[in-house]
């Protein structure tokens, strides 16, 4: 996923007059750069955001200054409107179904135990505890005996915030995932804008995620995977900000020629520093939070660390470095390893504070009084290591067959979704107004047309990255690979397709990039532009229709059984 590519694409480039390239430009062409010989290197390092169009506002009667301010405000207003749409969909009837669906029976209870004890306590069997939690009056049969759990505590602390605010109720334990799902849509709009230098494409990516069925179901369920998605997306956004800031400092260090334009400079490219990089520190913290929710966050840490170093290589190459890899080894590698990794590790450790400060957490005092070559390490940390080793053995050895487990080969095409909840109301019950039986289902199924379009988009991005050296395609592919490829190492383990929610934002970015290319570059002729926009619009409308069609299966709405069965497009969905 090389970052040594120029910020070019058929989406954003306009036509430029031909010019004879010089030696430096010829060398960069091997890495995808094809700018003018006289171009300012600062614009190549940090492409400016396009000036917003004021035409609409001026037609509405505003003067030029006020029209410009209004157009600038839309850069935030449009993402906010998309996020409001996502929030309405996610929060409406959030307490339904009134049940502990799928693995909510573990995480909602563990979250409540963290609130009360600081660690995961023991609950009776779900067949006993679940009805007591849903009864009126409610009974909470929590014991302070520490329980062995399979995942770190951070995601459950997040769920616990909603329970602290609204109680141990379906709305309470789903509140924070719904909130993070909504905020992630807003964050994706802004992240897409920075990635593509286009508010339209950024909002398109956010809108696509707002109407993705898998993202919606996970936003309305108290499970951990959407929390991982949120922290990873926040880290990705921070790394994009860090990329722009670091390249801007490198650009500012370049000497100017007589015309006031920056030119590549070997000494600057090889030796200039990029200063303190707080956004990289923030990315490390978010990646630590992701790993402290589920361990698959560690793969994102490894992939993103390589990605940001390759971005630095690309920046130094453009700045004129003769040996950009050596320059990064000298100037950036140590800083990355000494910031991102330690910050992530400390963040992960901090998530265990409640357990470390407790006396009754599971295995809390395992190392007390034990000697050995590691006796110099505090007993609490050795106990935590022993606990984590047990969790690792449990997770890699989990081979219990499950009706809805699936192989990762089928995830992108939605081969085997997971049924979270299913009820069969009789006529006259729960909104069933037909002569026959009805269905209430919560199915963790991505919007099919969106995911199938994303498969095509990933092929397009592979072309953009491998043959055109488009760094944006490489960044999106890196994020998809980090969330997807590691699961192929565990094909014998019990795994589920809803784990794919961790890379849903990047599938939406891929589709947005594909549709932007389909719409045509700004310099295209009117006929090409109109045809492209119509084609892209048709794809978006079909995806939106597909989401509306499957919406009852995402939210547990009561529909006739025949309507439910008509939506089972593949036999493997049943």
Residue pairs with C-beta under 8 A, 6 or more apart in sequence:
1 306
1 307
1 310
1 465
1 474
1 475
1 477
1 478
1 481
2 31
2 310
2 313
2 314
2 465
2 469
2 471
2 474
3 243
3 307
3 310
3 311
3 312
3 313
3 314
3 315
3 471
3 474
3 475
4 31
4 32
4 310
4 313
4 314
4 317
4 318
4 324
4 469
4 471
5 31
5 32
5 33
5 314
5 465
5 468
5 469
5 470
5 471
5 472
5 474
6 28
6 32
6 33
6 34
6 35
6 44
6 318
6 469
6 471
7 44
7 47
7 197
7 471
7 472
8 32
8 34
8 468
8 470
9 196
9 464
9 468
9 470
9 472
9 513
9 516
9 517
10 516
10 517
10 520
10 521
11 196
11 198
11 201
11 513
11 516
11 517
11 519
11 521
12 196
12 197
12 198
12 516
12 521
12 522
13 521
13 522
13 523
14 521
14 522
14 523
15 521
15 523
16 35
16 36
17 36
19 36
19 37
19 38
20 37
21 29
21 37
22 37
24 264
24 320
25 33
25 34
25 35
25 37
28 317
28 318
31 314
31 317
31 469
32 468
32 469
32 470
33 44
33 318
33 469
35 44
38 261
40 261
40 262
41 251
41 254
41 261
41 262
41 263
41 264
41 318
41 319
41 320
42 251
42 252
42 254
42 262
44 318
45 247
45 248
45 250
45 251
45 315
45 318
45 319
46 244
46 247
46 248
46 251
47 197
48 197
49 193
49 197
50 197
50 198
52 68
52 71
52 72
52 74
52 75
52 199
53 71
54 62
54 64
54 67
54 68
54 70
54 71
56 71
57 66
57 67
57 68
57 70
57 71
58 64
58 67
60 67
62 70
74 199
75 193
75 199
78 189
78 199
78 203
79 186
79 189
79 190
79 193
79 199
79 202
79 203
79 206
80 186
82 185
82 186
82 189
82 203
82 206
82 207
82 210
83 182
83 183
83 185
83 186
83 189
83 206
83 210
85 207
85 210
86 181
86 182
86 185
86 186
86 206
86 209
86 210
87 178
87 182
89 210
89 211
89 216
90 178
90 181
90 182
90 216
90 219
90 220
91 178
91 182
93 555
94 170
94 171
94 174
94 175
94 178
94 220
95 169
95 170
95 171
95 174
96 170
96 555
96 556
97 170
97 421
97 423
97 440
97 442
97 556
98 134
98 170
99 130
99 134
99 170
99 421
100 108
100 126
100 130
100 133
100 134
100 170
101 221
101 420
101 421
101 442
102 221
102 223
102 418
102 420
102 421
103 223
104 173
104 221
104 222
104 223
105 126
105 129
105 130
106 149
107 155
107 156
107 159
107 173
107 222
107 223
107 224
108 159
108 163
108 168
108 173
108 222
109 123
109 129
109 133
109 142
110 120
110 147
110 149
110 153
110 156
111 156
111 157
111 159
111 160
111 163
111 173
111 222
112 140
112 142
112 160
112 163
112 168
112 173
113 119
113 120
113 121
113 123
113 142
113 147
114 120
114 153
114 156
114 157
114 160
114 354
115 160
115 163
115 164
116 142
117 142
117 144
117 354
117 358
117 360
118 353
118 354
118 355
118 357
118 358
118 361
119 146
119 153
119 354
119 355
119 358
119 360
119 361
119 362
119 364
120 146
120 147
120 149
120 153
120 156
120 361
120 362
121 142
121 143
121 144
121 145
121 146
121 147
122 142
122 143
122 144
122 145
122 146
122 147
123 129
123 141
123 142
123 143
123 147
124 141
128 141
129 141
132 138
132 139
132 140
132 141
133 139
133 140
133 168
138 168
140 168
144 360
145 360
146 358
146 360
146 361
146 362
146 363
146 364
147 362
148 362
148 363
148 390
148 391
148 394
149 362
149 391
150 391
150 394
150 395
150 398
151 224
151 293
151 294
151 295
151 391
152 291
152 292
152 293
152 294
152 295
152 348
152 351
152 352
153 292
153 351
153 352
153 354
153 355
154 227
154 289
154 292
154 293
154 351
155 224
155 227
155 228
155 292
155 293
155 294
156 224
157 351
157 354
158 176
158 177
158 180
158 227
158 293
159 173
159 176
159 177
159 222
159 227
161 175
161 176
162 171
162 172
162 173
162 174
162 175
162 176
162 177
162 179
162 222
163 169
163 172
163 173
165 172
165 175
166 172
166 175
173 222
174 220
174 221
174 222
176 227
177 218
177 219
177 220
177 221
177 222
177 223
177 226
177 227
178 219
178 220
180 219
180 226
180 227
180 230
181 215
181 216
181 218
181 219
181 220
181 226
181 230
182 219
183 230
184 209
184 215
184 226
184 229
184 230
184 233
184 505
185 206
185 207
185 209
185 210
186 206
187 230
187 233
187 234
187 237
188 202
188 205
188 206
188 209
188 233
188 505
188 508
188 509
189 202
189 203
189 205
189 206
189 207
190 202
190 237
191 202
191 205
191 233
191 236
191 237
191 240
191 505
191 509
192 198
192 201
192 202
192 203
192 204
192 205
192 206
192 509
192 512
193 199
193 201
193 202
193 203
194 202
194 237
194 240
194 241
194 244
195 202
195 240
195 472
195 475
195 476
195 509
196 202
196 472
196 512
196 513
196 516
198 516
201 512
201 513
201 515
201 516
202 512
204 512
204 515
204 516
204 540
205 505
205 508
205 509
205 511
205 512
206 508
208 450
208 508
208 511
208 512
208 540
208 543
209 215
209 504
209 505
209 508
211 447
211 450
211 543
211 544
211 547
212 446
212 447
212 450
212 504
212 508
212 547
213 443
213 444
213 445
213 446
213 447
213 547
213 550
213 551
213 553
213 554
214 417
214 444
214 445
214 446
214 447
214 498
214 500
214 501
214 504
215 226
215 229
215 446
215 501
215 504
216 554
216 555
217 420
217 442
217 443
217 444
217 445
217 498
217 554
218 225
218 226
218 229
218 444
218 498
218 501
219 226
220 442
220 554
220 555
221 420
221 442
221 444
223 498
224 293
224 294
225 294
225 498
225 499
225 501
225 502
226 501
227 293
228 290
228 293
228 294
228 296
228 297
228 502
229 501
229 502
229 503
229 504
229 505
231 286
231 287
231 289
231 290
231 293
231 297
232 286
232 287
232 290
232 297
232 300
232 479
232 482
232 483
232 502
233 505
234 286
235 282
235 283
235 284
235 286
235 287
235 290
235 300
235 304
236 283
236 304
236 475
236 479
236 505
236 506
238 279
238 280
238 282
238 283
238 286
239 279
239 280
239 283
239 304
239 307
239 308
239 311
240 475
241 279
242 277
242 279
242 280
242 283
242 308
243 308
243 311
243 315
245 277
245 279
246 274
246 275
246 277
246 312
246 315
247 315
249 272
249 273
249 274
249 275
250 268
250 269
250 272
250 274
250 315
250 316
250 319
251 262
251 319
253 268
253 272
254 262
254 263
254 264
254 265
254 268
254 319
254 320
255 262
255 263
255 265
255 268
256 262
256 263
257 263
263 320
264 318
264 319
264 320
265 319
265 320
266 320
266 321
266 322
268 319
268 320
269 316
269 317
269 318
269 319
269 320
269 321
269 322
269 324
269 327
270 316
270 321
270 322
270 323
270 326
270 327
271 327
271 331
272 319
272 331
273 331
274 312
274 331
274 332
277 335
277 339
280 308
280 335
280 336
280 339
280 340
281 339
281 340
281 343
283 304
283 308
283 340
284 339
284 340
284 341
284 342
284 343
284 344
284 347
285 343
285 344
285 347
287 297
287 300
287 301
287 304
287 340
287 344
288 301
288 343
288 344
288 345
288 346
288 347
288 348
288 351
289 297
289 347
289 351
290 297
290 300
290 301
291 297
291 298
291 301
291 344
291 348
292 347
292 348
292 351
292 352
295 395
296 483
296 486
296 487
296 499
296 502
299 482
299 483
299 486
300 479
300 482
300 483
300 502
301 340
301 341
301 344
302 482
303 478
303 479
303 481
303 482
304 340
304 478
304 479
304 482
305 336
305 337
305 340
305 341
306 478
307 474
307 475
307 478
308 336
308 340
309 328
309 332
309 333
309 336
310 474
311 471
312 328
312 331
312 332
313 324
313 325
313 328
314 324
314 471
316 324
316 327
316 328
317 324
321 327
352 384
354 361
355 361
355 364
355 384
356 364
356 380
356 384
358 364
359 365
362 387
363 383
363 386
363 387
363 390
364 380
364 383
365 379
365 383
366 382
366 383
366 386
366 387
367 379
367 380
367 382
367 383
367 386
368 379
368 383
370 379
370 382
374 382
395 493
396 490
396 493
398 493
398 494
399 492
399 493
399 494
400 494
401 494
402 494
402 496
404 416
404 417
404 418
404 419
404 496
405 416
405 494
405 495
405 496
406 415
406 416
406 418
406 495
406 496
406 497
407 415
407 416
407 491
408 484
408 487
408 488
408 491
408 495
409 415
409 488
410 416
410 497
410 572
411 484
411 487
411 497
411 499
411 500
412 451
412 454
412 455
412 458
412 484
412 500
413 451
413 452
413 455
414 445
414 446
414 448
414 451
414 452
414 497
414 570
414 573
415 497
415 570
415 572
416 497
416 572
416 573
417 443
417 444
417 445
417 446
417 497
417 498
417 573
418 443
418 444
418 496
418 497
418 498
419 441
419 442
419 443
419 444
420 442
420 443
420 444
421 440
421 441
421 442
421 556
422 439
422 440
422 441
422 442
423 430
423 439
423 440
423 441
423 556
424 437
424 438
424 439
424 440
424 561
425 431
425 432
425 437
425 438
425 439
425 440
425 558
426 432
426 437
426 438
427 433
427 434
427 435
427 436
427 437
427 438
430 438
430 440
430 558
431 438
431 557
431 558
432 438
432 558
432 560
434 560
436 560
436 561
436 562
437 561
438 558
438 559
438 560
438 561
439 558
439 559
439 560
439 561
439 563
439 564
440 556
440 557
440 558
440 559
441 552
441 553
441 556
441 564
442 553
442 554
442 555
442 556
443 550
443 553
443 554
443 573
444 496
444 497
444 498
445 550
445 553
445 554
445 573
446 500
446 504
447 543
447 546
447 547
447 550
448 546
448 550
448 569
449 542
449 543
449 546
450 507
450 508
450 511
450 543
450 546
450 547
451 507
453 511
453 514
453 539
453 543
454 507
454 508
454 510
454 511
456 514
457 507
457 510
457 511
457 513
457 514
458 477
458 480
458 507
458 510
460 510
460 513
460 514
460 517
461 470
461 473
461 476
461 477
461 510
461 513
461 514
462 473
462 477
464 470
464 472
464 473
464 513
465 473
465 474
465 477
472 513
473 513
476 506
476 509
476 510
476 513
479 503
479 505
479 506
480 503
480 506
480 507
480 510
482 503
483 500
483 502
483 503
483 506
484 500
484 503
487 495
487 499
515 536
515 539
515 540
516 536
518 532
518 535
518 536
518 539
519 529
519 532
519 533
519 535
519 536
520 528
520 529
520 531
520 532
520 533
524 532
549 567
550 567
551 557
552 558
552 559
552 563
552 564
552 567
553 564
553 567
568 574
